[in-house]
Amino acid sequence: MMVLRALQRITLPKPAIVIQPPGGKTLVNFETIFHTDAKPFVRSVRLLGIRVDLEITPMSYTWTHGDGTTQTTSGPGVAFDASLPMTAYVSHEYVDAHVTVKPQVSTAYSARFRVRGGPWRDVSGTVTSEGSSVPLRVVEGKPTLVDGP
C-alpha cells in the first residue's frame, strides 16, 4: 500500500495525442487515426529511508473522441503506413460534419518495485495520466468536376 501511494505521487508524463490526417481537420465518415508515444520508465523513491525502484509501464489507453464516444486499447496505436490494414490502427469515424471535437488520450500505468536491488514485485493498482485535448474540425468533402484527365 505504501508503494502504491508513492507511485500515485510521481509526476507521470502527459500523453500527447497524434491525429492523422494532420492539420487539425478530418473528413466526416472517414477513419481518423490516433496514436501516442508512451514508454516504460524507471523512478526511484525513498520510503522509510530506503531506496525503492519503480518500473512504470503503460498498460492501457483510453481514447476520448470528443463526440461522446471512447475506446480503450492495450497499445498506443501506430502512425499511418499504407502497408498496414485498417485493423492495425486506433481509429474512429466521425458521423457529424461541421463540428469541432476535442479528442484526448489517457494512459493507465501498472508498476512493479524492488527494494535495494532485490527481486521485482508487482504493485497492486494502477495510476492514470490524462493528456490534453486537441481541437479537431470535422468537415465534409465536396466533389468538384474539372476539365481534362
Secondary structure, DSSP 4 states (H G I P E B T S, - for coil): -HHHHHHHHS-PPPPPPEEES-SSEEETTSEEEEE-----EEEEEEETTEEEEEEEEEEEEEEE-SSS-EEEESS------TTS-GGGSEEEE----SEEE--EEEEEEEEEEEETT---EEPSS-EEEEPPP--EEEE-------S--
